[in-house]
Amino acid sequence: MTIKNKLFSIFKWTHGKLFGRNLGAIPFLRLLKRATFKLLKPRGIVPVSVFGGRLFIDSTDDAGGVDLLLHGVYSPFETEIIKRIVKPGMMAADIGAHIGYFTLLLAKLVGPEGRVHAFEPEPANFKLLSRNVEENKLANVTLYNLALSDQEGTHELYLDASNLGNPSFSERNLPPGAKKGSVSVRTGKLDNVIKTFDFIKIDVQGAEGLALAGAAGTLKGVKAIVMEFWPYGLRNQGTNPLQLLEYLMSFGFSLYVMSEAKKELKKKSPAELLNVSRNRPGGKGWADVLCYKGALR
């Protein structure tokens, strides 16, 4: 182990002790943490231990890379909700799989009798996703280098230079200083791939409306969906956010907001969910949403 790696290990231990006590709310300590992390973090493609397996991540990736390097977990409350819902033998979809954090989780949960179908259009992310599936010997995972939408064809995917989990069909969804060009990707409808799913996780930077419009046949049998609800990003891709929520309710889903900060689930109406999102910084906020059929246990 190099001196830098030893120092990073000490930083991780110290971070866990200090910031576990909510000292991260102190502005000076928060800035010190960021500067120290940037100085000491590993460089390049590095492995982290996740769910009893190993996940390779790009250390420059702001899309959960910090959390995975420091804690080995991303969105812990959302992760726990998925663990509660997904059972052995289920058929699951990971739409916007990125590098495979949730793909690995779902594969462990559904077990050898279940199956996970993971969709990721961005070439570099898909390369890491494929490597991670192979590294963890996930024989119950099928990968698709495909963007799910409401039609078959191709579409420009705009890339974010720092948040590698933020590629979007709309260039307006990227921060002005982070734009990194675009790539042409294949699009397809979920209904044309497979129509039998129990669970869907979807996070596609505002293209949720398009992807779910192409899944009308599939949604009839789906028991639960975990999704990012980002009204600003949805509108930039031609989706009315309120109508998307009403569309989901037409299949029998109830809507719950998942609060990472409060570690709680709260049932909400479409209008209430829209307000939760609007009340975040700049009116461009989002909410993590659970769509569930039946009574939650």
N, C-alpha and C positions, 0 to 999 in steps of 0.2 A: 504493500500500500504506500503510495506517495505521500509526502508531507501535506500536499494540498488536499488529498482525499481524507487524510486524518483530520485536518482542520475542518473539512466539510462535515465529517461525522460528528465532531464536537459541536459544530454549529447546529446540526439537526437535533442533537440531544438538548442543547441549550434552548433552541427554539421551542421544542416540545414542553419544556419546563416553564418557560416564561410566558409563551403565548397561549398555553393552555389555561392560564390564569387571567386571560382577557387583557394582558398588558399590550397587546397589539392595537388596542384602541388609543394608546398614547402616540400622538403624531411623530415625535422624535424617534421612538423605538420602532415604529412602523417604517420610517425612512431608513433607519440603521439596518433593519432586517433586509430590506430590498437591496441596499448597497452591498451588504455582506454576502447575500445569496448570489448576486450577480458576479462578485469577485471569486467566490469559492466553488460555484457549481461546476459539475463535470461538463466537458465539452463534447459535442458531436452526438452520435447515437449511443445511448447508454441503457443498460438494463436496470429495471427496478422490480422488486418482489411484489406481486399482486395476486391475491386469492390463491395462494399456494403455488403460483406459477411465476413466470418471468415475462415481463413486458419490455420490449425495446422502445424507447421514446427518443425524440429529437429534443435535446436539452434547450434549444432555442425556442421551443414551442410554448407560447403563453396559454394555450388551450388545455389547461390542466397539468402541464408539465411541472410547474412549481409544486402543486399539491402532491403529485405522484413522487417527485424527488424527495420531498420533505416527509410525507406521511404514508405513501404507498396506497392512497385512496383519493378518489375524486368525487365530489358531490356526495358526501357520506350519508346524508339523510335520504337522498334519492336512491342511493345504492341499497340502503336498508329496506325501503319500500319495495323495490324490485325483488329483493330476497324474500319478502313476505308473500308476494303475489305469484312468482314463477315457481312451478312445481316440476318434479321429475316427469318426463314423458311429454312435456308440452312442446308445441311448435312455436318458435319465437323469431321475430324479425328485428334486426338492428339496422335501422335506416339512417344513414349518416354515421357509419361505424367508426370513422376517423382511423385510429391505429389499433382499435380493438379492445379497449378497456371494458366496455359493456358487452362486447362479443364474448370475451373470456368469462365474464361473470355469468352470462346467460348459458354458455356452454356447460359450465360447472353445475348450474341449477337444473337444467333440463336433463342432464345425464345422458347415458348411452342410448336410452330409449327415445329421447327427444331429438330435436334438430333446431339449429340456428341458421337463418339465412341473413348474411351480412352484406350490406350495400354501401359502397364507397366509390365515388367517381373520380376524386382527385388523385392523379398518378402517384405522387410521392407518398401520400397517406396510404394508398392501396398497397404500395410496395412494403411498407412497414406492417400494415395489417396482415398481409400474406406471411411475412416473416414471423409475426407473433403467433399466428394460427399454427404454423409449422413448428415453431419452437415449443409450443405447449401441447403438440400432438392432438389437436382438437379434431378428431375424426368425425364429429357430429356437426361440423360447421361447413356451410357452402358459401363461397365468396362470389360477389358480383361487382365488377368494375363498371358500375352503372349508376346514373342519377335517376331516381324514381320521380315521375312527373305524371301529367294527365295525358301524355301522348308519346308515341314512339318517334325517335329522330335523334337530333343532336342539339346542343345548346352551349353557349359560351359560359364558362365557369370562371368567375373573377377571384383572384387569389390574394390573400392577406400575407404580408411579409413576416409578421411576428406571431399572429394567432393562426396557427396552421389548421385549426379546426373551424375556421371562419370563411371557407370558400363559399361564394354565393352566386346565384344566377343574376343578381342585380349588383352593379358596381356601386350603387348608392348605399349598399349595406356595409361597405368597407370604410374604415376611417381614412380620411384624405391622405395622411402621411404613410399609410401602410400598404398602398396598392402595389401589386407585384405582377401586373399583366393578367393574362387569361389563357385558358386552354379550352379546346372544344371537346366535349364529352358526350357519350351516348346517353340517351334518355329512354326510359321504358315505363310501362304501367305495371304496378304490383299485381293487378288482376291477370296480367298476361304471363306472369312468372309462376305464381302459385297462389291459390285462393284459400288455403286452410291455415290459419294462424290462431293461436290462443292469446298471444301477447305481442305487442309492437312497442319498441322504443324508437322515437323519431326526433332527430335534431338536425335540421337541414337549412338553418339560417334563412328562414323566411319562405322556403319552398314547401313548407308543410301542407299548405292548402292545395298546391298542385299535386303533391305525392298522394295525399288522401283522396283527392278527386279521382285519381286513377286506381283507387282501391275500393270502390263502392261495393263490389261483389264480395271482397275479402272481409270488409268491416262487419258484415252481418254475423259472422261467427267469432269475431275477436272479443275476448273477455275484458281486456285491459290495454290501455295505451298510456305510455309515459312520453310526454312531449314538451318541447320548449314552445311557449306561446309568446311571440314577439310581434306585436301589432305593426310597428314601424317597418320591420323587415317584410312582413306579409304584404302590406300595402304596396311596397316597392316592386312586388312581383304580381300585382293584380288581384290579390286576395282581400276580400272584406273580412277583417278579423272576427267581427260579431257573427257574420254568416257562417264562418268556419266552425265556430263553437256550436251554433244551432244545427249545423249539418251533422256534427258528431252526436249531439243529443237525439237527433232523429233516428239513430241506430240503437238508442236505449242507454247511452252512456250518461252517467252523472259526472259532474266536473268538480275536481278538488284542487286547490292550490297547495303545493308542497313548499313549505318554508324551511330552507336550510338553516336560517338564523334561529328560528324558534323550535325547530324539530317537530313540526306539527302539520297535520292535514286538515284543511277546512273546506267544506262543501261551499261552492260558489255558483251564482247564476252567471250567464255569459256577460251581462253588464258589469257585475262585480269583478269578474276576472279582467275585464278591459280596464277598469279603474285601478286595480292592483298594478297593472303594467304601466299605466300612464303616470302613476305617482312615483315612479323611479326617476333617476337623474335625466334631465333634458326632455322628459316626456317620451323617451325612446326605450323605456324599460321593457322587461320581459317577466314572465312568470313560468315556473316549472309546474306543469299540470298533469294530474292523473285523471284519466277518463276511465270510468269503471262501471261495469254492468252488475247490478245486484247490490247486496249489502256487503260493506267492507267488514272483514273480520280482523 
